[in-house]
Amino acid sequence: MRILPQDTDEELIAFEQWVGLLGAGEYDLGEASVFTAAETHGLVAITDDRDATKVGRALL
């Protein structure tokens, strides 16, 4: 396991998009960052949040 900083323009834009898709206010920011990493780095996203899983499956 590695910690990947999400600080490139591509990652910040993707994070903002995932926050909007997940409806993340103070909540779901972790899921948004997981989906951002999966999308921008070609990784697999794993979450226990059912609603986030539905969104991720539909878009990844």
All heavy atoms as a GROMACS GRO file, in nm:
protein
  456
    1MET      N    1   0.084  -0.116   0.000
    1MET     CA    2   0.000   0.000   0.000
    1MET      C    3   0.089   0.123   0.000
    1MET      O    4   0.191   0.128   0.066
    1MET     CB    5  -0.090  -0.001   0.123
    1MET     CG    6  -0.190   0.108   0.122
    1MET     SD    7  -0.305   0.106   0.261
    1MET     CE    8  -0.390  -0.046   0.235
    2ARG      N    9   0.045   0.222  -0.078
    2ARG     CA   10   0.119   0.348  -0.085
    2ARG      C   11   0.025   0.465  -0.060
    2ARG      O   12  -0.093   0.456  -0.089
    2ARG     CB   13   0.177   0.367  -0.225
    2ARG     CG   14   0.277   0.263  -0.267
    2ARG     CD   15   0.325   0.288  -0.408
    2ARG     NE   16   0.212   0.272  -0.501
    2ARG     CZ   17   0.209   0.322  -0.623
    2ARG    NH1   18   0.310   0.392  -0.668
    2ARG    NH2   19   0.107   0.303  -0.701
    3ILE      N   20   0.080   0.570  -0.008
    3ILE     CA   21   0.005   0.695   0.004
    3ILE      C   22   0.037   0.777  -0.120
    3ILE      O   23   0.154   0.803  -0.149
    3ILE     CB   24   0.045   0.772   0.131
    3ILE    CG1   25   0.005   0.691   0.255
    3ILE    CG2   26  -0.019   0.910   0.132
    3ILE    CD1   27   0.052   0.751   0.384
    4LEU      N   28  -0.068   0.812  -0.193
    4LEU     CA   29  -0.050   0.890  -0.316
    4LEU      C   30  -0.104   1.030  -0.293
    4LEU      O   31  -0.224   1.048  -0.271
    4LEU     CB   32  -0.127   0.824  -0.432
    4LEU     CG   33  -0.085   0.683  -0.470
    4LEU    CD1   34  -0.182   0.627  -0.574
    4LEU    CD2   35   0.056   0.683  -0.525
    5PRO      N   36  -0.017   1.131  -0.296
    5PRO     CA   37  -0.069   1.267  -0.284
    5PRO      C   38  -0.154   1.298  -0.407
    5PRO      O   39  -0.121   1.258  -0.518
    5PRO     CB   40   0.056   1.354  -0.278
    5PRO     CG   41   0.163   1.272  -0.340
    5PRO     CD   42   0.127   1.128  -0.317
    6GLN      N   43  -0.264   1.365  -0.386
    6GLN     CA   44  -0.351   1.402  -0.498
    6GLN      C   45  -0.342   1.553  -0.515
    6GLN      O   46  -0.430   1.628  -0.474
    6GLN     CB   47  -0.494   1.356  -0.471
    6GLN     CG   48  -0.505   1.206  -0.468
    6GLN     CD   49  -0.645   1.158  -0.442
    6GLN    OE1   50  -0.726   1.228  -0.383
    6GLN    NE2   51  -0.675   1.038  -0.485
    7ASP      N   52  -0.232   1.593  -0.581
    7ASP     CA   53  -0.209   1.737  -0.590
    7ASP      C   54  -0.179   1.786  -0.731
    7ASP      O   55  -0.147   1.902  -0.750
    7ASP     CB   56  -0.098   1.778  -0.493
    7ASP     CG   57   0.032   1.702  -0.515
    7ASP    OD1   58   0.038   1.618  -0.606
    7ASP    OD2   59   0.126   1.727  -0.438
    8THR      N   60  -0.190   1.698  -0.831
    8THR     CA   61  -0.173   1.746  -0.968
    8THR      C   62  -0.303   1.810  -1.015
    8THR      O   63  -0.410   1.787  -0.957
    8THR     CB   64  -0.136   1.631  -1.064
    8THR    OG1   65  -0.249   1.542  -1.076
    8THR    CG2   66  -0.013   1.554  -1.016
    9ASP      N   67  -0.296   1.888  -1.120
    9ASP     CA   68  -0.417   1.951  -1.174
    9ASP      C   69  -0.520   1.844  -1.211
    9ASP      O   70  -0.638   1.858  -1.181
    9ASP     CB   71  -0.384   2.037  -1.296
    9ASP     CG   72  -0.311   2.165  -1.260
    9ASP    OD1   73  -0.313   2.204  -1.140
    9ASP    OD2   74  -0.252   2.226  -1.350
   10GLU      N   75  -0.475   1.737  -1.277
   10GLU     CA   76  -0.564   1.629  -1.318
   10GLU      C   77  -0.635   1.568  -1.198
   10GLU      O   78  -0.757   1.544  -1.201
   10GLU     CB   79  -0.485   1.521  -1.393
   10GLU     CG   80  -0.569   1.402  -1.433
   10GLU     CD   81  -0.487   1.288  -1.492
   10GLU    OE1   82  -0.363   1.291  -1.484
   10GLU    OE2   83  -0.549   1.195  -1.545
   11GLU      N   84  -0.560   1.543  -1.092
   11GLU     CA   85  -0.618   1.481  -0.973
   11GLU      C   86  -0.714   1.576  -0.901
   11GLU      O   87  -0.821   1.533  -0.855
   11GLU     CB   88  -0.508   1.436  -0.877
   11GLU     CG   89  -0.426   1.321  -0.932
   11GLU     CD   90  -0.295   1.301  -0.860
   11GLU    OE1   91  -0.232   1.400  -0.817
   11GLU    OE2   92  -0.256   1.184  -0.844
   12LEU      N   93  -0.679   1.702  -0.893
   12LEU     CA   94  -0.767   1.798  -0.826
   12LEU      C   95  -0.898   1.818  -0.902
   12LEU      O   96  -1.005   1.828  -0.842
   12LEU     CB   97  -0.694   1.932  -0.806
   12LEU     CG   98  -0.576   1.926  -0.709
   12LEU    CD1   99  -0.500   2.059  -0.710
   12LEU    CD2  100  -0.620   1.890  -0.569
   13ILE      N  101  -0.889   1.819  -1.034
   13ILE     CA  102  -1.010   1.831  -1.116
   13ILE      C  103  -1.097   1.706  -1.100
   13ILE      O  104  -1.218   1.715  -1.082
   13ILE     CB  105  -0.973   1.855  -1.264
   13ILE    CG1  106  -0.914   1.995  -1.279
   13ILE    CG2  107  -1.095   1.837  -1.355
   13ILE    CD1  108  -0.847   2.021  -1.412
   14ALA      N  109  -1.033   1.588  -1.105
   14ALA     CA  110  -1.107   1.463  -1.088
   14ALA      C  111  -1.171   1.457  -0.949
   14ALA      O  112  -1.286   1.415  -0.935
   14ALA     CB  113  -1.014   1.343  -1.109
   15PHE      N  114  -1.098   1.500  -0.846
   15PHE     CA  115  -1.152   1.501  -0.711
   15PHE      C  116  -1.276   1.589  -0.703
   15PHE      O  117  -1.378   1.550  -0.646
   15PHE     CB  118  -1.046   1.546  -0.611
   15PHE     CG  119  -1.095   1.549  -0.468
   15PHE    CD1  120  -1.115   1.431  -0.398
   15PHE    CD2  121  -1.119   1.669  -0.404
   15PHE    CE1  122  -1.160   1.433  -0.267
   15PHE    CE2  123  -1.164   1.673  -0.274
   15PHE     CZ  124  -1.184   1.554  -0.205
   16GLU      N  125  -1.269   1.707  -0.761
   16GLU     CA  126  -1.384   1.798  -0.759
   16GLU      C  127  -1.504   1.734  -0.829
   16GLU      O  128  -1.617   1.745  -0.782
   16GLU     CB  129  -1.347   1.930  -0.828
   16GLU     CG  130  -1.459   2.030  -0.828
   16GLU     CD  131  -1.422   2.161  -0.895
   16GLU    OE1  132  -1.307   2.178  -0.939
   16GLU    OE2  133  -1.511   2.248  -0.902
   17GLN      N  134  -1.479   1.664  -0.938
   17GLN     CA  135  -1.587   1.598  -1.011
   17GLN      C  136  -1.648   1.486  -0.927
   17GLN      O  137  -1.771   1.472  -0.921
   17GLN     CB  138  -1.537   1.544  -1.144
   17GLN     CG  139  -1.504   1.654  -1.241
   17GLN     CD  140  -1.435   1.605  -1.366
   17GLN    OE1  141  -1.378   1.496  -1.370
   17GLN    NE2  142  -1.438   1.686  -1.470
   18TRP      N  143  -1.564   1.406  -0.862
   18TRP     CA  144  -1.615   1.297  -0.778
   18TRP      C  145  -1.692   1.350  -0.658
   18TRP      O  146  -1.793   1.294  -0.618
   18TRP     CB  147  -1.502   1.204  -0.734
   18TRP     CG  148  -1.465   1.106  -0.841
   18TRP    CD1  149  -1.352   1.105  -0.916
   18TRP    CD2  150  -1.545   0.996  -0.888
   18TRP    NE1  151  -1.356   1.002  -1.007
   18TRP    CE2  152  -1.473   0.933  -0.991
   18TRP    CE3  153  -1.669   0.946  -0.852
   18TRP    CZ2  154  -1.523   0.822  -1.058
   18TRP    CZ3  155  -1.719   0.834  -0.920
   18TRP    CH2  156  -1.646   0.774  -1.021
   19VAL      N  157  -1.645   1.459  -0.600
   19VAL     CA  158  -1.718   1.520  -0.488
   19VAL      C  159  -1.859   1.557  -0.534
   19VAL      O  160  -1.958   1.530  -0.466
   19VAL     CB  161  -1.643   1.643  -0.432
   19VAL    CG1  162  -1.732   1.724  -0.339
   19VAL    CG2  163  -1.518   1.599  -0.358
   20GLY      N  164  -1.869   1.615  -0.652
   20GLY     CA  165  -2.000   1.651  -0.706
   20GLY      C  166  -2.086   1.530  -0.736
   20GLY      O  167  -2.206   1.529  -0.708
   21LEU      N  168  -2.027   1.426  -0.793
   21LEU     CA  169  -2.102   1.305  -0.827
   21LEU      C  170  -2.154   1.232  -0.704
   21LEU      O  171  -2.262   1.174  -0.706
   21LEU     CB  172  -2.016   1.211  -0.912
   21LEU     CG  173  -1.984   1.260  -1.053
   21LEU    CD1  174  -1.874   1.174  -1.114
   21LEU    CD2  175  -2.109   1.258  -1.138
   22LEU      N  176  -2.074   1.233  -0.600
   22LEU     CA  177  -2.112   1.163  -0.477
   22LEU      C  178  -2.196   1.249  -0.385
   22LEU      O  179  -2.248   1.200  -0.285
   22LEU     CB  180  -1.986   1.116  -0.403
   22LEU     CG  181  -1.903   1.009  -0.474
   22LEU    CD1  182  -1.771   0.988  -0.401
   22LEU    CD2  183  -1.981   0.880  -0.484
   23GLY      N  184  -2.208   1.377  -0.417
   23GLY     CA  185  -2.282   1.467  -0.330
   23GLY      C  186  -2.210   1.487  -0.198
   23GLY      O  187  -2.271   1.504  -0.094
   24ALA      N  188  -2.077   1.480  -0.202
   24ALA     CA  189  -1.997   1.486  -0.081
   24ALA      C  190  -1.988   1.628  -0.029
   24ALA      O  191  -1.939   1.715  -0.097
   24ALA     CB  192  -1.857   1.430  -0.110
   25GLY      N  193  -2.037   1.646   0.091
   25GLY     CA  194  -2.012   1.770   0.163
   25GLY      C  195  -1.897   1.738   0.256
   25GLY      O  196  -1.786   1.711   0.211
   26GLU      N  197  -1.927   1.733   0.384
   26GLU     CA  198  -1.824   1.690   0.480
   26GLU      C  199  -1.807   1.539   0.475
   26GLU      O  200  -1.708   1.486   0.520
   26GLU     CB  201  -1.863   1.734   0.620
   26GLU     CG  202  -1.854   1.882   0.643
   26GLU     CD  203  -1.889   1.919   0.786
   26GLU    OE1  204  -1.858   1.840   0.877
   26GLU    OE2  205  -1.946   2.027   0.804
   27TYR      N  206  -1.909   1.472   0.422
   27TYR     CA  207  -1.908   1.327   0.415
   27TYR      C  208  -1.868   1.281   0.276
   27TYR      O  209  -1.878   1.355   0.180
   27TYR     CB  210  -2.047   1.273   0.451
   27TYR     CG  211  -2.094   1.322   0.585
   27TYR    CD1  212  -2.185   1.426   0.594
   27TYR    CD2  213  -2.043   1.269   0.702
   27TYR    CE1  214  -2.228   1.474   0.716
   27TYR    CE2  215  -2.084   1.316   0.826
   27TYR     CZ  216  -2.176   1.418   0.832
   27TYR     OH  217  -2.217   1.464   0.953
   28ASP      N  218  -1.825   1.161   0.265
   28ASP     CA  219  -1.789   1.098   0.138
   28ASP      C  220  -1.665   1.156   0.072
   28ASP      O  221  -1.635   1.124  -0.042
   28ASP     CB  222  -1.905   1.099   0.038
   28ASP     CG  223  -2.023   1.017   0.085
   28ASP    OD1  224  -2.000   0.911   0.147
   28ASP    OD2  225  -2.137   1.058   0.060
   29LEU      N  226  -1.592   1.242   0.141
   29LEU     CA  227  -1.468   1.295   0.083
   29LEU      C  228  -1.364   1.184   0.069
   29LEU      O  229  -1.286   1.183  -0.026
   29LEU     CB  230  -1.413   1.410   0.167
   29LEU     CG  231  -1.501   1.535   0.170
   29LEU    CD1  232  -1.438   1.641   0.261
   29LEU    CD2  233  -1.522   1.591   0.031
   30GLY      N  234  -1.366   1.089   0.162
   30GLY     CA  235  -1.275   0.975   0.152
   30GLY      C  236  -1.305   0.892   0.029
   30GLY      O  237  -1.213   0.852  -0.044
   31GLU      N  238  -1.433   0.866   0.004
   31GLU     CA  239  -1.471   0.790  -0.115
   31GLU      C  240  -1.434   0.867  -0.241
   31GLU      O  241  -1.386   0.809  -0.338
   31GLU     CB  242  -1.621   0.758  -0.114
   31GLU     CG  243  -1.659   0.644  -0.024
   31GLU     CD  244  -1.665   0.679   0.124
   31GLU    OE1  245  -1.658   0.800   0.158
   31GLU    OE2  246  -1.676   0.587   0.205
   32ALA      N  247  -1.455   0.998  -0.240
   32ALA     CA  248  -1.418   1.079  -0.356
   32ALA      C  249  -1.268   1.069  -0.383
   32ALA      O  250  -1.225   1.059  -0.498
   32ALA     CB  251  -1.459   1.224  -0.335
   33SER      N  252  -1.187   1.068  -0.278
   33SER     CA  253  -1.042   1.058  -0.299
   33SER      C  254  -1.003   0.919  -0.347
   33SER      O  255  -0.911   0.904  -0.428
   33SER     CB  256  -0.965   1.095  -0.172
   33SER     OG  257  -0.989   1.002  -0.068
   34VAL      N  258  -1.072   0.815  -0.300
   34VAL     CA  259  -1.044   0.678  -0.346
   34VAL      C  260  -1.077   0.665  -0.495
   34VAL      O  261  -0.999   0.611  -0.573
   34VAL     CB  262  -1.125   0.576  -0.264
   34VAL    CG1  263  -1.122   0.437  -0.328
   34VAL    CG2  264  -1.070   0.568  -0.122
   35PHE      N  265  -1.194   0.716  -0.536
   35PHE     CA  266  -1.232   0.709  -0.677
   35PHE      C  267  -1.140   0.794  -0.764
   35PHE      O  268  -1.111   0.758  -0.878
   35PHE     CB  269  -1.378   0.748  -0.696
   35PHE     CG  270  -1.475   0.647  -0.642
   35PHE    CD1  271  -1.589   0.687  -0.576
   35PHE    CD2  272  -1.454   0.511  -0.657
   35PHE    CE1  273  -1.679   0.595  -0.526
   35PHE    CE2  274  -1.543   0.417  -0.607
   35PHE     CZ  275  -1.656   0.459  -0.541
   36THR      N  276  -1.093   0.906  -0.711
   36THR     CA  277  -0.998   0.989  -0.784
   36THR      C  278  -0.870   0.912  -0.811
   36THR      O  279  -0.818   0.911  -0.923
   36THR     CB  280  -0.966   1.118  -0.705
   36THR    OG1  281  -1.086   1.195  -0.692
   36THR    CG2  282  -0.860   1.200  -0.775
   37ALA      N  283  -0.817   0.847  -0.708
   37ALA     CA  284  -0.694   0.768  -0.724
   37ALA      C  285  -0.715   0.656  -0.825
   37ALA      O  286  -0.630   0.630  -0.911
   37ALA     CB  287  -0.647   0.713  -0.590
   38ALA      N  288  -0.828   0.588  -0.814
   38ALA     CA  289  -0.856   0.477  -0.907
   38ALA      C  290  -0.862   0.526  -1.050
   38ALA      O  291  -0.804   0.465  -1.141
   38ALA     CB  292  -0.988   0.410  -0.868
   39GLU      N  293  -0.930   0.637  -1.070
   39GLU     CA  294  -0.945   0.691  -1.206
   39GLU      C  295  -0.813   0.741  -1.263
   39GLU      O  296  -0.777   0.710  -1.376
   39GLU     CB  297  -1.046   0.805  -1.204
   39GLU     CG  298  -1.067   0.870  -1.339
   39GLU     CD  299  -1.165   0.986  -1.334
   39GLU    OE1  300  -1.235   1.002  -1.233
   39GLU    OE2  301  -1.169   1.061  -1.432
   40THR      N  302  -0.739   0.819  -1.186
   40THR     CA  303  -0.620   0.884  -1.241
   40THR      C  304  -0.497   0.794  -1.244
   40THR      O  305  -0.405   0.820  -1.321
   40THR     CB  306  -0.586   1.013  -1.163
   40THR    OG1  307  -0.564   0.982  -1.026
   40THR    CG2  308  -0.696   1.116  -1.178
   41HIS      N  309  -0.497   0.688  -1.164
   41HIS     CA  310  -0.380   0.600  -1.159
   41HIS      C  311  -0.409   0.458  -1.208
   41HIS      O  312  -0.323   0.370  -1.198
   41HIS     CB  313  -0.323   0.593  -1.016
   41HIS     CG  314  -0.272   0.724  -0.967
   41HIS    ND1  315  -0.151   0.776  -1.006
   41HIS    CD2  316  -0.327   0.816  -0.883
   41HIS    CE1  317  -0.132   0.892  -0.948
   41HIS    NE2  318  -0.238   0.920  -0.873
   42GLY      N  319  -0.529   0.435  -1.259
   42GLY     CA  320  -0.564   0.303  -1.311
   42GLY      C  321  -0.569   0.198  -1.202
   42GLY      O  322  -0.528   0.083  -1.224
   43LEU      N  323  -0.620   0.235  -1.085
   43LEU     CA  324  -0.626   0.144  -0.971
   43LEU      C  325  -0.768   0.092  -0.951
   43LEU      O  326  -0.860   0.135  -1.019
   43LEU     CB  327  -0.580   0.216  -0.844
   43LEU     CG  328  -0.440   0.277  -0.850
   43LEU    CD1  329  -0.414   0.364  -0.727
   43LEU    CD2  330  -0.336   0.167  -0.860
   44VAL      N  331  -0.785   0.002  -0.859
   44VAL     CA  332  -0.916  -0.050  -0.822
   44VAL      C  333  -0.963   0.023  -0.697
   44VAL      O  334  -0.889   0.032  -0.599
   44VAL     CB  335  -0.910  -0.203  -0.796
   44VAL    CG1  336  -1.043  -0.254  -0.744
   44VAL    CG2  337  -0.868  -0.276  -0.922
   45ALA      N  338  -1.084   0.073  -0.701
   45ALA     CA  339  -1.142   0.143  -0.585
   45ALA      C  340  -1.215   0.042  -0.497
   45ALA      O  341  -1.292  -0.040  -0.548
   45ALA     CB  342  -1.238   0.250  -0.631
   46ILE      N  343  -1.192   0.049  -0.368
   46ILE     CA  344  -1.261  -0.038  -0.272
   46ILE      C  345  -1.323   0.052  -0.165
   46ILE      O  346  -1.254   0.133  -0.104
   46ILE     CB  347  -1.164  -0.139  -0.207
   46ILE    CG1  348  -1.104  -0.229  -0.314
   46ILE    CG2  349  -1.236  -0.219  -0.100
   46ILE    CD1  350  -0.997  -0.321  -0.263
   47THR      N  351  -1.453   0.036  -0.146
   47THR     CA  352  -1.524   0.112  -0.043
   47THR      C  353  -1.637   0.028   0.015
   47THR      O  354  -1.688  -0.061  -0.052
   47THR     CB  355  -1.580   0.245  -0.100
   47THR    OG1  356  -1.649   0.314   0.004
   47THR    CG2  357  -1.675   0.222  -0.214
   48ASP      N  358  -1.675   0.058   0.138
   48ASP     CA  359  -1.786  -0.012   0.199
   48ASP      C  360  -1.914   0.073   0.197
   48ASP      O  361  -2.016   0.034   0.253
   48ASP     CB  362  -1.753  -0.051   0.343
   48ASP     CG  363  -1.727   0.069   0.433
   48ASP    OD1  364  -1.719   0.182   0.382
   48ASP    OD2  365  -1.713   0.050   0.554
   49ASP      N  366  -1.912   0.183   0.128
   49ASP     CA  367  -2.026   0.273   0.118
   49ASP      C  368  -2.112   0.231   0.000
   49ASP      O  369  -2.069   0.240  -0.116
   49ASP     CB  370  -1.976   0.417   0.101
   49ASP     CG  371  -2.086   0.519   0.098
   49ASP    OD1  372  -2.182   0.501   0.019
   49ASP    OD2  373  -2.076   0.617   0.173
   50ARG      N  374  -2.233   0.182   0.027
   50ARG     CA  375  -2.319   0.129  -0.081
   50ARG      C  376  -2.354   0.233  -0.186
   50ARG      O  377  -2.350   0.205  -0.306
   50ARG     CB  378  -2.448   0.073  -0.023
   50ARG     CG  379  -2.431  -0.058   0.044
   50ARG     CD  380  -2.564  -0.114   0.084
   50ARG     NE  381  -2.542  -0.225   0.177
   50ARG     CZ  382  -2.637  -0.289   0.236
   50ARG    NH1  383  -2.762  -0.255   0.216
   50ARG    NH2  384  -2.608  -0.388   0.318
   51ASP      N  385  -2.390   0.353  -0.143
   51ASP     CA  386  -2.427   0.456  -0.238
   51ASP      C  387  -2.308   0.495  -0.326
   51ASP      O  388  -2.321   0.512  -0.447
   51ASP     CB  389  -2.482   0.579  -0.166
   51ASP     CG  390  -2.616   0.551  -0.099
   51ASP    OD1  391  -2.690   0.462  -0.146
   51ASP    OD2  392  -2.644   0.618   0.002
   52ALA      N  393  -2.191   0.510  -0.265
   52ALA     CA  394  -2.070   0.543  -0.341
   52ALA      C  395  -2.035   0.430  -0.436
   52ALA      O  396  -1.991   0.454  -0.549
   52ALA     CB  397  -1.954   0.572  -0.247
   53THR      N  398  -2.054   0.306  -0.394
   53THR     CA  399  -2.026   0.191  -0.479
   53THR      C  400  -2.113   0.194  -0.604
   53THR      O  401  -2.065   0.169  -0.714
   53THR     CB  402  -2.048   0.059  -0.404
   53THR    OG1  403  -1.957   0.054  -0.294
   53THR    CG2  404  -2.025  -0.062  -0.491
   54LYS      N  405  -2.241   0.227  -0.588
   54LYS     CA  406  -2.331   0.236  -0.704
   54LYS      C  407  -2.283   0.342  -0.803
   54LYS      O  408  -2.281   0.319  -0.924
   54LYS     CB  409  -2.472   0.268  -0.658
   54LYS     CG  410  -2.540   0.154  -0.586
   54LYS     CD  411  -2.678   0.197  -0.538
   54LYS     CE  412  -2.740   0.089  -0.450
   54LYS     NZ  413  -2.870   0.133  -0.395
   55VAL      N  414  -2.243   0.457  -0.752
   55VAL     CA  415  -2.194   0.566  -0.839
   55VAL      C  416  -2.065   0.522  -0.907
   55VAL      O  417  -2.049   0.537  -1.028
   55VAL     CB  418  -2.172   0.696  -0.758
   55VAL    CG1  419  -2.106   0.802  -0.843
   55VAL    CG2  420  -2.305   0.746  -0.701
   56GLY      N  421  -1.972   0.466  -0.830
   56GLY     CA  422  -1.844   0.422  -0.886
   56GLY      C  423  -1.859   0.317  -0.993
   56GLY      O  424  -1.795   0.323  -1.097
   57ARG      N  425  -1.945   0.219  -0.968
   57ARG     CA  426  -1.966   0.113  -1.067
   57ARG      C  427  -2.025   0.167  -1.196
   57ARG      O  428  -1.995   0.120  -1.304
   57ARG     CB  429  -2.056   0.004  -1.010
   57ARG     CG  430  -1.986  -0.085  -0.914
   57ARG     CD  431  -2.074  -0.201  -0.871
   57ARG     NE  432  -1.997  -0.288  -0.783
   57ARG     CZ  433  -2.050  -0.364  -0.690
   57ARG    NH1  434  -2.182  -0.364  -0.672
   57ARG    NH2  435  -1.975  -0.442  -0.616
   58ALA      N  436  -2.109   0.266  -1.184
   58ALA     CA  437  -2.172   0.324  -1.302
   58ALA      C  438  -2.074   0.406  -1.385
   58ALA      O  439  -2.089   0.417  -1.506
   58ALA     CB  440  -2.290   0.412  -1.260
   59LEU      N  441  -1.970   0.459  -1.321
   59LEU     CA  442  -1.880   0.553  -1.390
   59LEU      C  443  -1.739   0.504  -1.413
   59LEU      O  444  -1.670   0.559  -1.498
   59LEU     CB  445  -1.878   0.685  -1.314
   59LEU     CG  446  -2.014   0.754  -1.304
   59LEU    CD1  447  -2.006   0.875  -1.213
   59LEU    CD2  448  -2.064   0.794  -1.441
   60LEU      N  449  -1.692   0.407  -1.336
   60LEU     CA  450  -1.552   0.361  -1.355
   60LEU      C  451  -1.545   0.245  -1.451
   60LEU      O  452  -1.620   0.162  -1.464
   60LEU     CB  453  -1.488   0.323  -1.222
   60LEU     CG  454  -1.449   0.438  -1.132
   60LEU    CD1  455  -1.390   0.384  -1.001
   60LEU    CD2  456  -1.345   0.526  -1.197
   0.00000   0.00000   0.00000
